[in-house]
Amino acid sequence: MLAMAWRALRREWRSGELAVLWLSLVVAIAALTGVGFLVDRIGRAVQAQASEVLAADARVESPEALAPQLQQQARQLRLQTARLATMLSVVFNGDASQLAEIRAASAAYPLRGVLKTAAQPFGAGSVTHGIPPPGECWPDSRLAAALGAQVGGTLGVGALQLRVGRILISRPDQGSAFVEFAPALVLNDADLAATRLVQPASRLQYALLLAGDARALRDFHDWFEPRARPGERFASVADASPQIGDAARRAGQFLSLAGLVAVLLCAVAVAMSARSYVARHLDSVALLKTLGASRRFALGVHVLQLLLLAVAAALLGAVLGWLTQAWLLRALAGLLRTDLPPAGWLPVLMGLVVAVAMLAGFALPSLLQLTRVPALRVLRRDADPPPLRLWLALLPAALAILGVIYATLGQWTLSLWFAAGFTVAVAALALCGWLLVHLAGRARRGAGLALRHGLANLARRRGGSVAQIVAFGLGVLLLLVLAILRRDLLQDWRTSLPAGAPNYFFVNIPTDARDDFRAALLAAGARPERFLPMVRGRLLAINGVAIDKWPQRSRMADREQNLTWSAGLGDDNRITAGRWWQRQDAGKPLVSLASEFQESLGLKLGDRLDFDIAGERFEVSVASFRKVRWDSFRPNFFIMFPPGLLEGAAGSYMTSAAYEPRSAGALTGLVRRFPSVSIFNVGDLLAQVRSVIDKAVTAVQSVFAFTLLAGLTVLLAAVQASRDERRYETAILRVLGAGRSLLMRSALAEFAALGLLAGLLAASGAALGGWLLARQLELHYRSSLVYWLLGLLGTMLVVAVSGAVATRPALNQPPRTILN
Amino acid sequence: MTRDIVLEAERATRQVNSPDGPLTIVRDVSLAIRARESVAIVGPSGAGKSTLLALLAGLDTLTSGRIWLAGEELSALDEDGRARLRAAHVGFVFQSFHLVPALTALENVMLPLELRGQADARGRAAAMLERVGLTARAGHYPRQLSGGEQQRVAMARASVGEPSVLFADEPTGNLDAATGERIIGLFFELNADARTTLVLVTHDRALAGRCGRVLSMDGGSLV
């Protein structure tokens, strides 16, 4: 049977349906595995990157010196270990002094990630292995600049003088919450005792860093939990940076969704090819049956044939998928690390499974039909197999679609939502397509011969025409929406930071230095914005319910909050509910929340919030919600209090300013004068955001390009299915005296009209989609005739040319065949 | 060529390659048909009637010999040239009707006029449909018409351009006897009105008997 299937496959290949079917599978699998490979690699990289945030795979943190058993146990489990002790202390350089985070590390630190150092503060860092040798220290750029320290000089740390060996540029565990971003100094933990900083009352934080395989880490965790002392905790990658993991997972899911659109369109092409394949094989199967072949044999031959096809498609698809992810990586260069771990084999397996599922769902029902053809057909051409039962046609397809979606997304709710959304979108497009085809059929009355004939063909093969319009329309629509969105996003980011907008943030300005700092900024030529006070606090309870019991959990509420107070609202804040406080509200227990904070916890006006601010409890009630324009780059806070309430709490100030430093030294001068102030450059950040958007959109567009290819396979399948009809019409028209050029023009007219309708649908849909998205993302939407025309004419051109090329062989049908 | 001869064949021969070597389907056929003559070609199945018809109408090409249609030698023309000649001078009626499925009855009848670039194709086609009694069916597609109706549309299409020569290949072959009889009546009526030359292939002796001249074929030759 296998030999027969193989022979049949080779013979059938030339007839075309199988080639189109195979091509559809290849495109689908290339889209799926392309995204699959990338998501797989990013997933692994995120895992690795998250480890770097800890400088380890996991760590045990403790306010007291770690018990030696911890390290022994870790070694027994063959885990790598390193010790780290951190504390805040003043570092001296002659008379100059600066509070810094002292980090005493043991030799293996960091277990994950690298230290970068340079010979100059703010210099270009190079990867440095190991830690400072005993007697040496590595201050970071800000500390070195603040103290005027240079490589070769000495710094006083506690009772010890240490030589400055290198300037620390970056370390993996430097965190991102910027208030904790104190200047740092790394030294060898062999020197720690000699500094005499470890005193009974000193606030040290000890950590045991661990790295190794996941199983050993789990074993260590299980061993540690029952032995943990008060204040000791085990932190793993998952705890350390859930955000990175979440963002990567969501990005991966989004790309997978984009790939899925192409897969589903290809499924349409598979179904169309299978149907026309079956129609052409009714006779030969009927003949096989008269010769005594069983249904089972007939089915077996065809199923085997399709399986061979699926394997071949999965292999080529996977190769193309691999090339696709290589291209995507290039598009995302700079956004992703270049040293991503290699992709696993899972996507290839997945490609094969999907190929088989698509065939089972979309081709098998037609094949079953083929085996039910009565042998009588040999005598009576009109003896067709019994009609396909509707559930048999739809159920496997629906199951295959859901299966493929679930396999890609791995989440039932999301899968069902996607399936529903896709169905609605396709149904809407199909309805519009159907109407357009109907209108085009009607409109042919006044047209010339070639155009009228083209339009007539379009209207006659309505099902195929609508399928092609939907397939191309959807592909082009998605690409156009992204193009519009990219333009709007980039322009909005550009217009949000016009010349003169704040480009620097200054945090941790001491209260007593506020006026001096403002004067220094003004003197340096900067234009500072408002100065807002900043205190740290923690939300304890909502309406008397402890925050960890509150039904709507939010990461925003779990961490320490930055709080501020202000009498004025600022024109970048808009009250959406409640009212902003007046002069008489000063000192009242009120709070105003940004909409993001409100939504994350599901809060209402009047809710009572309990805050712990510097050890003191404040109960306040929610007076207003604000919509904050964060892209004004002015100081803004989620949580604002009225003046006269928190003034007692020790805090600092922050501001932002438009500032063009006259020289690189100007910034160093500012740091020296105000050593505690942390400086952030928004321009760099913005450039990064723009580049992120640009690259992300390019990547998504690349994936959506597969939907265009899928549209092409649908077109090929439709042309393939109509091949016999086209040949027949060609013969009639030639008999009646039509020349080749008329036939060619008629085919061109048919596909140009098809392309025009698809383009019309895509361009209009994209304009609507772009507008809706822009509203959703609060972007400024600009309608653009250029994109509209580009979508319209581009689609028309692509479809007209592809269609004309695909139908060309049918136009060569000689007229004499009509007499046969 | 004599002045009023519209169709002439000289030793027309058509060979095809078969697994057993070359096979001659039409052998050395010579004939001349004058304007307004009606000629039936009869013979058993496989005699080569339909191939001769295809050769005479320029649907197929000769292996050797020559054919003149409306004064032009067919072998001197390429495919498009022969198509132009057919558009200008030839009408067809087939056994299986062969209407263009995507076009309505009216549009099918308009086709020959439009291919010739004639003005008022719609008006003339509508008049022709009225002539065959199908005005009510003008907007219908072929699949919505009965066999007899389809053949009437095909006849309207064949006659509307007032061709010099009308070729018919077993025009009643797919119709029941009664319908076939009515169709043939209409066919000769149209033909008499238009004073067209008629070349008809059939194995229906009664039908052949209504033609002015009967040519018999067997084994690829006229007998």
Interface residues (C-beta under 8 A of the other chain):
Chain A: L449 R452 H453 A456 N457 A459 R460 R461 E725 Y728 E729 I732 L733 R734 V735 L736 G737 A738 G739 R740 S741 L742 P814 P815 R816 I818 L819
Chain B: S50 T51 L53 A54 A57 L59 D60 E79 D80 A83 R84 L85 R86 A87 A88 V90 F92 F94 H98 L99 V100 P101 A102 L103 E107 L111 P112 E114 L115 R116 Y141 R157 D169
